[in-house]
Amino acid sequence: MKNTTTRSLPPQIPQSRTTRLDVAAFLLVRGFQIARVEFEANAATFVFEDPERRADATIREFYNGGQVAASEYAGAQKRTRDLMWEAKRKAS
């Protein structure tokens, strides 16, 4: 009798990705958490945790004129730029 062992991987948290700083800032203001920032071929990709699978709808809202507080959006843009430059330094 053959004894086999199976390993189960931990469940993956759904994620959403964007290369656009403005979209990333909007997602931050809307409460999404950045899982990581990848930098490859002179482009940063922001990877967001999306456990409720609502990022696509939020991104559509952004492109349809969704509004957030200007001060929060400005702060989120600064954070995304800082994270992008940090990812670029690590990739170099």
Secondary structure by P-SEA (a helix, b strand, c coil): cbbbbbbbccccccccccccaaaaaaaaaaccccccccccccbbbbbbbccccaaaaaaaaaaacccccaaaaaaaaaaaaaaaaaaaaaac
